[in-house]
Amino acid sequence: MKVTHNNIKDFLYTPGKYFVIPDFQRPYSWEKSNVDSFLSDLETVLERNKAHFFGSVVYINEGDDSVIIDGQQRSTTVLLMLTALYHLALEHPEKSAIPAEQIMKSYLFNEFAARIGNEENRIKLRTVTTDNEIFERIFERAKLAEKHQESKLYRVYFQFYNYFAARDSLDRYINILDKFEIVTIALDAGDDNPQEVFESINSTGKPLSDGDKIRNFALMLSDKQARQLVLEKYWNVVERNLTVVNKDYITDFFRMYLVSVLQHDVKLELVYPEFKRQFEQAITDQSDTASLEAFYGVVLRQLEHYLFLKFNRDDNGLYTDFKDKAFRLNFLKIEIVNPFLMKLLDRYRAGELDSAAVQRVFEIVETFLVRRIICNMATTGLNNLFSILDKEVSAQLQATPGASYGDVLTFVLNERTGATHLPTNAEVELAVSSNPFYKQRNWYNNFILSSVDDKAQSKESALLHQIARGDVELSIEHIMPQTLTSDWQDMLGPDYENIHNRYVHTLPNLTLTGYNSKYSNNDFVTKKTIENGFNQSPLHINSFVRAAETWDEAALTARATWWNDQINKIWPLPTTSYQAPNDDIEYMFKDDEDLSHTKVKRVSILGETTRVESWADAFEVIVEKLFSENPDLYDFVSEDSFLSRYIRPDGDKLLKPRQINDSSYSLETGTNTNYKKLIVMKLSEHLELDDEDVKVVIAK
């Protein structure tokens, strides 16, 4: 390792050098605000003629190549600036004392590579993903595709070009770069592990996402052959499918992948450390290509599941039979169900479930979500539910061979109580008449309203597809308008104000229409008879409205009944004759029992019952519930010498941390069962809970 005091101008000037941004680095990420700050520094240094520290650049010497492992954003930014100055010097030679050709040959063009016909290395920078093609086209002043013009690389170049186009004496902006001091750290091939060096650097740039860190880790293998294998066969597939200009879904995918594989929730900030832990458990020798292929084979299979569920993509025709089912769930944008569905698709691909079984599960999940939407129930707790749901079903299937997956899933969901339960018919009926449904997300409204037509016509979500594509111009219409006219007051009668307040935003008063919203305050007869009004509407959802002569409380009550009939046809409450073996034992947490070597099945905390598959899951459910109900517990545990060892803000110091809700605190789940019990008891005592407030059910 060689540490040198240098400046960015001399570093980039180095003759014969070729700068490489390695594949493990993230794409270029500077925003306009970053460039504004850099330009401000540039002008300040020009004015004061004083040195300015510009950060560090860490690179590996590989022959004439400098492989930059830290400082790529700063280096690329300066090269973009020099490219803009080069182009302006070409167009306006009088503006620069340094000729355009000299700028190009000194900083941008690898003359030696061009002379020997090495086209790949003729420009002095090779960056990652599509950035490389964009940089080359910027340098050549070639036409860029519209999507590439939206890239951060081009936007920053264009910002520099516009800034310097309004200025003279452009050469001074090049010369002043020798005041931008840097510390360069040059590593040779035999030096410290680049991954360790990379992770130890305290960069002042834009923080890395967990996806960036996973990319770095995955492509910094010590064995070159293994590194090439992972890059070419696996990581390029991940990048190609999960990155678009200025955005990637890598972190999101790996979170879903980890939750699906581990079957417990993984918080966003723990995605990278958990991936690293899984990799290091599976791969003990980085040159073992067979182990790498097995590990990344699972990743790519999960990627296919993810692309299908997230983007409705089925490039290989693997999921044709339930493509519409997945589209419907995707439309709802409730992605916390995806890890469970990824596990479901894993079972399908392994031959454990047939197409009919998978379709039934999709329908059950849709029914569960829609009934909760109609009842305006929050998604709180569903992360935990869907992360462990397959594990719950699997445990039941092992206990009762021959039972179907759908029957057991139905049983498990019907058994849930509290915030994550499946709403009953009575709850749905009450919500239809009282819940201000219109106030929910617009896509929820479109989904439920359009489903009435799609299901009545026995088509594959035809109307919903048209709405998603923007092929139809339908609006969500209040039949009784949001603002009452005198005609409407007369129709509703003397109690019009109460009727209006009760029903205006509920499902009985909502429909889909094709007529212009400016007519929405018209009286009921006009709404029916105008062009594209209710009488001309071909939509099944308007059949009841077409037949109605008036729209008063009696009509609204009748349409509530109509809506309940539709809901029970489209999303009937799932039923099953399956019953789990009843060999459970219930204990209150304060009971004097040694719970070592027991298998926990359910937790009851403050009246809410949750099925769990491990004591770690049970521990997390209990603690999260207690902390969500009592935020002052964070202060209490911080001051308690015992509890602060197991519940603390620095989760990286714990053996098996799980984040508590969305807080900065994590919980140590790597303790034995009786320690978990002791921690819960101390929290319960502090909160003065009754004995019945915290209970567990364990298997005999």
C-alpha positions, -999 to 999 in steps of 0.1 A, spaced: 0 0 0 13 34 -10 -2 66 4 6 98 -15 -4 135 -13 -15 146 -47 -41 167 -66 -69 156 -89 -54 173 -119 -21 155 -118 -38 122 -109 -60 123 -140 -32 136 -162 -10 105 -157 1 96 -192 -8 61 -204 -31 55 -175 -66 40 -180 -91 45 -152 -115 16 -145 -146 17 -123 -149 -19 -112 -181 -39 -117 -187 -40 -79 -192 -2 -78 -225 15 -81 -235 36 -111 -228 73 -111 -250 90 -85 -242 127 -82 -272 151 -83 -275 187 -94 -270 199 -58 -236 180 -56 -224 196 -88 -236 231 -76 -215 226 -44 -185 215 -65 -188 245 -88 -191 268 -58 -158 253 -44 -142 258 -78 -151 295 -79 -140 300 -43 -106 284 -50 -102 305 -81 -109 336 -61 -86 329 -32 -60 308 -49 -58 285 -19 -57 247 -17 -89 228 -12 -90 192 1 -111 171 -23 -111 138 -6 -93 105 -12 -90 81 -41 -82 45 -35 -71 24 -65 -55 -9 -73 -25 -9 -98 -31 -35 -124 -5 -28 -151 -14 5 -167 -49 3 -153 -60 22 -122 -90 3 -107 -107 29 -85 -124 13 -55 -131 46 -37 -134 81 -51 -151 71 -84 -179 97 -80 -154 126 -77 -131 113 -104 -159 107 -128 -173 142 -121 -141 159 -129 -137 139 -161 -173 150 -171 -163 186 -164 -132 182 -186 -153 167 -213 -176 197 -213 -146 220 -214 -131 200 -243 -163 203 -263 -166 241 -256 -129 246 -266 -137 228 -299 -166 251 -305 -150 283 -293 -112 280 -294 -108 317 -284 -123 309 -250 -94 286 -239 -57 291 -238 -54 253 -237 -63 239 -271 -91 214 -273 -68 187 -286 -45 191 -256 -74 188 -232 -84 156 -249 -50 140 -251 -40 150 -215 -71 140 -196 -96 122 -218 -80 101 -245 -56 71 -241 -35 78 -271 -14 47 -267 -44 24 -266 -58 41 -297 -25 37 -316 -24 0 -310 -60 -5 -320 -74 -11 -285 -108 5 -290 -121 -6 -256 -94 14 -237 -91 45 -260 -112 67 -237 -94 69 -203 -124 59 -182 -144 27 -182 -174 29 -158 -201 4 -149 -235 -8 -164 -249 15 -191 -229 44 -177 -199 33 -199 -219 35 -231 -233 69 -221 -199 83 -212 -185 72 -246 -214 87 -265 -210 120 -245 -173 121 -254 -180 114 -291 -209 140 -290 -231 112 -305 -269 112 -302 -281 97 -270 -313 77 -266 -340 95 -247 -338 73 -217 -300 79 -216 -306 117 -216 -323 112 -183 -292 95 -168 -273 113 -140 -241 111 -161 -256 131 -190 -275 155 -167 -242 164 -149 -223 168 -182 -251 190 -195 -250 211 -163 -212 216 -167 -216 225 -204 -243 251 -197 -223 266 -168 -190 270 -187 -207 281 -219 -215 314 -203 -178 319 -192 -145 329 -208 -109 319 -200 -119 282 -196 -83 271 -192 -83 286 -157 -109 260 -146 -85 233 -157 -54 248 -142 -71 255 -108 -77 217 -104 -41 214 -91 -54 232 -60 -79 204 -54 -58 182 -32 -64 145 -27 -48 116 -8 -43 87 -31 -40 52 -17 -25 28 -42 -29 -9 -36 -10 -37 -54 -25 -71 -62 -9 -86 -31 -21 -59 -7 -50 -60 18 -83 -74 7 -99 -46 -13 -133 -54 3 -119 -47 38 -102 -15 26 -135 -4 9 -156 -10 40 -131 8 63 -132 40 43 -153 68 58 -165 83 26 -180 118 26 -200 111 -6 -235 98 -10 -241 69 14 -241 35 -2 -274 16 -3 -275 -20 9 -278 -30 -28 -245 -11 -35 -228 -29 -6 -240 -63 -18 -227 -55 -53 -193 -45 -38 -192 -77 -17 -204 -100 -44 -178 -88 -70 -148 -85 -47 -141 -122 -44 -104 -130 -39 -103 -156 -67 -103 -140 -102 -119 -170 -119 -147 -171 -93 -152 -133 -97 -156 -136 -134 -180 -165 -130 -202 -145 -106 -201 -114 -127 -208 -129 -161 -233 -157 -152 -251 -142 -123 -245 -106 -113 -249 -93 -149 -283 -109 -149 -292 -92 -116 -280 -58 -130 -297 -62 -163 -331 -70 -148 -330 -47 -117 -314 -15 -130 -328 13 -151 -315 48 -157 -311 65 -123 -328 37 -104 -323 2 -92 -343 -23 -73 -313 -44 -61 -318 -36 -24 -356 -43 -26 -350 -76 -44 -324 -88 -19 -347 -79 10 -375 -99 -5 -351 -128 -13 -338 -129 23 -372 -127 39 -384 -155 16 -354 -177 23 -351 -171 60 -388 -168 67 -386 -139 91 -387 -102 86 -355 -85 76 -354 -47 81 -341 -26 52 -309 -15 70 -300 -52 78 -302 -64 42 -265 -62 35 -252 -77 68 -278 -105 65 -268 -112 29 -231 -113 39 -239 -136 67 -258 -160 44 -230 -159 19 -203 -166 44 -222 -195 59 -227 -211 24 -193 -203 9 -162 -212 29 -138 -212 0 -142 -183 -25 -126 -204 -53 -152 -232 -49 -172 -225 -80 -196 -253 -74 -207 -237 -41 -209 -203 -57 -231 -217 -85 -254 -234 -60 -257 -202 -39 -263 -178 -68 -286 -204 -86 -310 -199 -57 -306 -161 -61 -315 -162 -98 -345 -185 -92 -358 -160 -66 -351 -132 -91 -375 -148 -116 -402 -150 -89 -395 -114 -79 -397 -101 -115 -430 -119 -120 -446 -105 -88 -431 -70 -89 -433 -62 -127 -457 -89 -141 -427 -103 -161 -426 -139 -171 -399 -140 -198 -397 -178 -198 -434 -186 -196 -430 -203 -162 -461 -188 -145 -487 -185 -174 -515 -203 -155 -517 -176 -127 -504 -146 -145 -537 -127 -140 -538 -136 -103 -504 -121 -98 -513 -90 -119 -542 -84 -96 -521 -85 -64 -495 -64 -81 -521 -37 -89 -528 -34 -51 -491 -25 -45 -491 -43 -11 -456 -58 -16 -452 -72 19 -470 -104 5 -442 -110 -21 -417 -130 1 -445 -154 9 -455 -157 -27 -419 -162 -37 -417 -191 -14 -450 -204 -29 -435 -202 -64 -405 -220 -51 -427 -249 -41 -445 -248 -74 -411 -249 -93 -400 -278 -71 -432 -298 -80 -446 -297 -45 -477 -277 -56 -496 -278 -88 -510 -249 -108 -545 -252 -92 -531 -251 -57 -511 -220 -65 -541 -202 -80 -561 -210 -49 -534 -195 -27 -533 -163 -48 -571 -161 -44 -570 -165 -7 -543 -139 -3 -563 -114 -25 -594 -121 -4 -574 -115 28 -561 -82 15 -593 -69 -1 -615 -76 30 -589 -57 51 -590 -28 26 -628 -27 27 -626 -26 65 -599 1 63 -574 -20 84 -538 -9 86 -510 -31 72 -492 -29 106 -480 -64 115 -484 -79 80 -447 -79 74 -442 -104 102 -473 -124 92 -463 -129 56 -426 -135 64 -435 -166 86 -467 -176 69 -453 -204 47 -434 -217 77 -467 -219 97 -484 -238 69 -455 -261 64 -455 -270 101 -492 -279 100 -487 -300 68 -459 -320 85 -482 -327 115 -511 -337 92 -499 -355 61 -524 -354 32 -538 -320 40 -538 -294 12 -518 -262 13 -548 -241 6 -569 -257 34 -541 -252 60 -535 -217 48 -572 -209 52 -572 -225 87 -541 -204 98 -556 -171 85 -590 -178 101 -573 -186 134 -556 -152 136 -568 -126 160 -560 -90 167 -545 -65 142 -537 -91 115 -569 -111 114 -591 -119 84 -623 -98 86 -656 -117 90 -687 -112 69 -702 -92 97 -672 -68 98 -673 -64 61 -711 -56 61 -706 -30 87 -676 -14 68 -696 -13 35 -722 10 51 -699 30 73 -663 31 61 -654 62 40 -639 40 13 -633 68 -12 -607 83 12 -584 53 7 -557 50 -20 -570 56 -55 -558 22 -68 -577 4 -40 -608 22 -53 -602 12 -89 -593 -23 -80 -625 -31 -60 -649 -11 -83 -635 -27 -115 -635 -62 -100 -673 -61 -100 -673 -60 -138 -644 -83 -144 -658 -110 -122 -694 -106 -134 -682 -111 -170 -659 -140 -161 -630 -124 -178 -594 -122 -168 -594 -87 -152 -600 -71 -186 -612 -38 -171 -584 -36 -146 -559 -42 -173 -574 -14 -193 -572 9 -163 -536 0 -156 -526 7 -193 -546 39 -194 -568 26 -223 -601 37 -208 -612 71 -194 -632 61 -163 -636 82 -132 -646 72 -97 -680 88 -92 -700 98 -62 -736 91 -72 -749 115 -45 -724 144 -50 -699 156 -24 -716 190 -24 -754 188 -22 -776 210 -44 -811 219 -35 -824 192 -58 -804 166 -39 -815 179 -5 -851 175 -17 -845 140 -29 -828 130 4 -855 145 26 -854 165 58 -825 144 72 -804 150 42 -774 163 62 -770 131 83 -777 108 53 -750 127 33 -724 126 60 -730 89 66 -729 77 30 -712 101 8 -678 84 7 -690 48 13 -691 20 -13 -729 22 -17 -725 57 -31 -695 50 -54 -693 38 -90 -673 41 -122 -684 64 -150 -673 76 -184 -689 110 -184 -672 143 -176 -668 150 -140 -682 185 -145 -716 169 -145 -711 153 -111 -733 178 -92 -763 173 -114 -795 158 -101 -799 121 -102 -822 120 -132 -797 140 -153 -769 118 -142 -788 88 -155 -799 104 -188 -770 125 -200 -746 112 -227 -725 84 -212 -746 86 -181 -757 57 -160 -785 46 -184 -760 42 -212 -733 26 -191 -724 -9 -201 -707 -15 -168 -722 -41 -145 -714 -19 -115 -740 5 -127 -768 -20 -132 -783 -12 -98 -781 25 -104 -798 22 -138 -827 4 -122 -831 30 -94 -857 57 -98 -845 78 -68 -813 80 -48 -822 84 -12 -815 65 21 -836 35 11 -817 32 -22 -783 36 -4 -793 9 21 -804 -14 -8 -771 -8 -26 -752 -17 5 -769 -51 4 -760 -53 -33 -724 -46 -25 -723 -72 2 -736 -97 -23 -709 -87 -48 -681 -90 -21 -693 -124 -10 -693 -136 -47 -659 -122 -56 -641 -125 -22 -660 -150 -2 -647 -158 33 -624 -188 28 -636 -219 46 -620 -253 53 -628 -284 72 -592 -287 83 -585 -288 120 -550 -288 136 -542 -315 161 -551 -302 195 -521 -311 216 -510 -277 228 -503 -264 263 -508 -228 273 -485 -211 297 -486 -176 311 -451 -160 308 -450 -155 345 -456 -192 352 -426 -208 369 -418 -231 341 -385 -240 324 -393 -235 287 -360 -248 274 -363 -274 246 -399 -265 240 -415 -256 206 -436 -224 208 -467 -223 184 -486 -192 194 -482 -160 213 -510 -140 230 -499 -105 238 -524 -79 252 -552 -99 237 -537 -104 202 -528 -139 191 -500 -146 166 -488 -179 153 -450 -182 154 -425 -209 144 -396 -202 169 -389 -186 202 -369 -159 183 -401 -151 164 -422 -152 196 -397 -129 214 -397 -104 185 -436 -103 184 -439 -97 221 -412 -70 223 -424 -52 192 -460 -51 206 -449 -39 240 -427 -11 225 -454 0 200 -479 4 229 -453 20 252 -427 41 235 -412 51 268 -397 16 271 -368 28 249 -356 51 277 -363 24 304 -342 -3 287 -314 22 280 -311 29 317 -314 -7 328 -280 -25 331 -295 -59 323 -319 -51 295 -295 -27 278 -273 -56 270 -300 -73 249 -321 -43 236 -298 -15 222 -295 10 194 -262 -4 181 -276 -36 166 -243 -45 149 -229 -54 184 -255 -81 188 -251 -117 177 -286 -122 160 -302 -87 159 -338 -80 149 -349 -44 145 -377 -33 168 -405 -19 147 -391 10 127 -369 23 155 -331 25 158 -332 -2 184 -325 -39 179 -333 -70 199 -309 -99 206 -326 -131 196 -295 -153 200 -301 -159 237 -316 -191 252 -353 -194 258 -353 -187 295 -333 -155 290 -359 -144 265 -386 -152 291 -366 -132 317 -364 -102 295 -401 -103 287 -409 -106 325 -388 -76 333 -406 -55 307 -440 -68 319 -432 -59 355 -422 -24 345 -454 -20 326 -474 -36 355 -491 -60 331 -516 -87 343 -505 -123 342 -530 -130 314 -515 -103 292 -486 -123 279 -491 -160 272 -476 -187 250 -489 -219 235 -463 -247 231 -465 -282 216 -466 -312 240 
